[in-house]
């Protein structure tokens, strides 16, 4: 999921560059965790796999200090050891974490905007049929990058790549079809989520994964419908957008093509979950996408927000408090600035509902091992 699109309908916030500050006094969270020890250990392992392959001297700013990648790796290793000894429940674990780690607020003045994403499953076909007519495309050979921009060469001149409308209406990518779906909205949702599973007619499941994008700007179709007075900001969720487009089929092409950004795919891994931009599998409820120009990939965080509680019919009955440890393992094309976070929910029905409706406020903290604790450990070994 190297560069996903933002969750549908999210109105992006403009944020300035800054660095996390230490949490003090009542700002320090209780560090309770509402998920299992196993899922946290798994997510930590994936971050450690990534970090151990990075240059140890690479530096980053965190907790009002400058640290190298080796220190981040050591911090996660110590956290994993503590987790193995005590599990992630009880005041004893939280007390040990507070004693050994700096806890740093990742916001300055405003709350985090917390959205969600998931891995959808869509019916599809490897060949075009009367039912499956809408293609997902491979990376086109004329897609080029130059000076941080993506485009194409036109008579020796660098030009913007084709927009969504030009690709869909101009048959620009004939012969590059990877798979076909039954609904253009399904294709659009796969573009937004960045990966998904295709259920073929013989029952085979194949995963598609983000490979590249056309370099055109992302524009929110939720914002479009709000500006046109067709939906309120509060009404905009993935299910409500689906329902609106199903009720107004004559508007589907116009609304979807308002977003000029277009995603190209390749066949993904055969594992149980998709991978994040650090090349490691995502863990449902633990992996988050952040602006990795601000926050180090693989880092350990703690998230406070809300999660949906479903009724017997599988719909949201209420929102309840959520507090859990998370790992920075992915990013997104609209996840920019200090106050944006996208939480990976998984692949099941709950994941779809949570990801499609989540537009909650929250708070994010980062954890890094205290220098003082490390010095004490070293003295104890002399």
N, C-alpha and C positions, 0 to 999 in steps of 0.2 A: 504494500500500500504506500508506495513511495511518495506519491503526490496526489492525495485524494482531493475531491471537491468538498466544500463545506456542506454540513447538513442542510437539507432543503428548508428554505424559508428563514434561515438565520440571517439576521441583519448584522453585518460585520461592524465591529467597533474599531475605531482608530486609536491605536495605542502607541506610546512613545517608548524608546529603548531605555531600559534601566536594569539594575541588578537586584536579586533578592536580598531582603534585609532580615536580620535576626528577629525572631518572634520574642516578645518580652511580656512579662506579667500575665494578664488574663488572656493575651492573644495566643499563648501556647495551647495547642489542642490536647485533648485527653489521650489521644493515640489509641483509642479503642478500634477494633477491627471487626467488620460485619461479614467477612468472608473467611474461608477455611485457611488453615496453616498450609495445606498442600498446594493450593492455588498460588499463595504468596511465595512459597519456596520455589515453585516452578517458574514463576515470573522472574524472581531474583536470579535463578540459574541462567535464564536466557540473557539477562543483562550482563551477567558475569562472562558468559561465552563471548558476547560482543566485546566487552571491555578488554578482555585478555588478548584480543587480537589487534588492539589499537596501540599506537606509540605511547609508552608510559610517560613520556615527557610532555605530551600535549596538555596545555593548561586551560583553565576555565575559571570564571568568576562565580562564586557561590558563597552564601552566608557571610557576606561582607569580607571575603578573603579570596586569595588566588591559590588554586590547588591544581595539581597535575593529575593526569589520568591514573597514575599509580595509586594516588591517595583515594580516588573515587573507587577503584577496584578493591583496595584494602577495606574501605568503609563498608562496601557491600558484602565482602567476605566476613567481616566481623558481625554484620547484621544477620547473615545466614547462620553463623555459628550460634548466635543468641537465639535465633528462631528454632534451631534444632534442639537446643537445651530446654527451652521454656514454652515453645509454641507461641501463638500470637494472641492468646487470650489472658485475661487477668491483669491486675494492677502491677504484679511483679514484673511482667514483661515490659509494660509501658514505663515503669520506673527505671528499669535498666536502660531502655532506649533513651530516655531523657538524660540519664547520667552520662552516657557514652557519646551522644550525638548532639551536634548543634541542630536546632530546628528553626528554619528560616522561612518567613512569609514570602510568598511569590507574588504578592500584590502590594501596591503602594497605597492607593486611595480607594479604588473601586473594587467591587467583588468580581470574581471570575464569572464569565459566561461559560457554562458547562453544557455541551451538547454531546450526542452519542452517535456511534456508527456501528454497523453490524455486517455480517456476511450474508447477503440474500441468496436464496436458491430460486432459480427461474427455469421453467421448461424451455427447451430449445432443441436445435437440430444443427448438424454439421453441414447440411445442404438446405438450400432454399425450397420451401414447399408452400402450398396454399395457406397453411396455418402459420408457418414460421417464415416471415418475410422481412424482418427488420434486422440488419446485420450489426455485429460487433466487428471491428476491424483490427488487423495487425498494424504494426508500425510501418508507415509508408516509406519507401526508399528515398523519396525526395525531401523528407523532413530533416532539416539541418539546424545546428545551433551555432551561433556566432556572437561573441561578446556578451554572453549571458542571455541572448534572445533566441527564440525558436521561430523558424520560418522555412522558406524554400527559396531556391534560386530560380529566377525568372529572367532568361536571356542574359545571364551573367550578373544580374542584380539581386541582392537579398531583398525578399518581399515577405510580408506576413503570410502565415500559412492559411489555408482555406478555413473559413468559419464553419460553425455547425450547419447553418443554412446552406452554404455552398457545397459542403460535403454531402448533405442529405438530398438536396434537390438537383445537384449538378453531376451526380454519379462520378465523383472525382476519384474514388478509390476502388473502382471495379477490379476484381481479381484479388483483393486483399481481405476478403471476408474470412473471419475466423470461425464464427458461428452465427446462427440466426435465432431471434426470439419472436414471440407472437405479438408483442405490444411495444410500441415506441417508448411508452412510459417506463416499461421494464428496462429497456436499454439505458434510458436516462438515469434511472436509479442506480444501475450498475456503474455508470460514469460517476455518480455522486459518491457511492460507497468505495469505489476503487478496486474492488474485487468481488467475486461471487462464485457460486456453484451453478453449473448448467446441468440440468437433468435431461438426458437425451431420451429419445423414444424407446430405446431398448432397456431403459432403467439405469444405464451407466451415468455416473456423476463425474464431471470434469470441472476443475477449477480454472477460472480466468483471473488474471492478475494485471494490475496497472503496469504498462510498459513505457508510455510516453504521452504527452499531450501536445495540442497544436499551438500552444503559446498564446492563444487569445485570452482575454480577461474573462474570469468567472463573473456572471451576473445572476443574482438570485431571482428565480421565478416567483418566489414568495413575495419579494419586494415589489415585483412588477404588479402582481394582483392586488397588493395593498395600495399602491399608488393609483391604480385604476379604480379603486373603491369596490372591488369585488370580494375582498376578504379583509378582515381586521388583522392587526398584528397578532392578537391573542389567538385567532383562529388558525394561523398558519402552522401546520404540522405536516409531516409526510402523509399520513392517512387522509387529512382534509384536502391536500393538493391532489392526491390520487382521485378522491371522490369528485372534486371540481372538474378535473379533466375528463373523467368518465361521463359526467353529466353534460359536458360541453365539447364533444368530439371535434367540432369544427374549429375549436381554438387550440387544439393540441400542438400542431406544428408551429403556430405563431408563438405560443407561450414557451415551448421547449427551446425554440431557436433564438429566443431572446438571450439565452445564455450562449455566447459564442464559443466558449471553451469546449473542447472535444477530446475525449480520452481514447487512446489506443491500447490494446490488450495483448498479452501472450498467455499461453497455457501456464497455469501456476503449479505449485507443488501438489503432491498427492497426500500430504499430511492432513491431520484432522483440523487444523486451523490455518488461516492465512498468515503471512509473515509481514512484519512491519518494515520500516525503511532501514532499520539496523540489520536486516537480514535474519532475524530470529522470529520464531513463532509468537503470535500474539496470545495472551491469556485473557479469557473473558473476565471482565470486571476489574482487571489489574492493569492492563496495558492502556496507556493514554498517548494521544498525539498532542505535541506541544510545538511551539516555535523553537526549533533547535539552534537558531542563531542566538537565542537567549539562554537556553537551558541545555546542559550537557546530555547527549543521548545516553540512555542506559541508567540515568540517575534515579535514585529512590525518592519518592515523594509521599505525602499524606494528603488525601482529598476529603474535604467536607462538602456535602451537597445534599441532594434529595434523590430518591429512587422511586419508581412507580410500584404501587401495590395493586395487583390485578384481582378482579372479582371472579366469580365462578364461570363467567362467560369469556374470560380471557381479556377483558378490557380494564382500563385504569379506573380503580375505585378511589384511590387517594395517593398522595405523595408522602413518603416518610423519610426521616433523617437518614443520611448515609455517611459513614466515616470509614475509610480504609486506606491501607498502604497501596501505592500505585507505582508503576515504573514508566519512565519516559522512553517509549519504544517505537514511536511512529510520528509522522508529521502529516500535514495537509496543506493544500495550496491556499486555503483561507485561514489556516491556523497561524495567525500572525499577531505578535505583540504579547505582552505579559499577562493579559487578562482573557486568554482564550484556551480552552481545553476541550478535546474530543475524547470521550471514553469508549473503548471497544467493549461491546456487550456480548458478543458471541454470534451464534448462528440459529438459535431456536426462536420460538414464537415470542417469548419474553424479550429476547434481544431485539426483535423487530419492533415491538411495541415501545420499548424503552428508547431505542435509538430514534424512532420516528417522532416521538413526542417530547424529547428532552430539550428544554431551553431554560435550565435552572441556574440560579446564582450559586456560587460556591466560594470556597477558599482553598488554596493550595499552599502546601509547605514543602520544603526540601530538607533532607537530612544528610549530614556529613559528619564523619567521626571527628570528635574534638581532638585538637592537638595536645591538650593537657592529658587526656586519657592515654594517648599514644606514648607520651613521655613517661607516664607512670608505669606503663607496661614495660618500656625499655629499661627503666631503672630497676624494676623487679627482676629482670633477667640478668643483671650484672652480678 
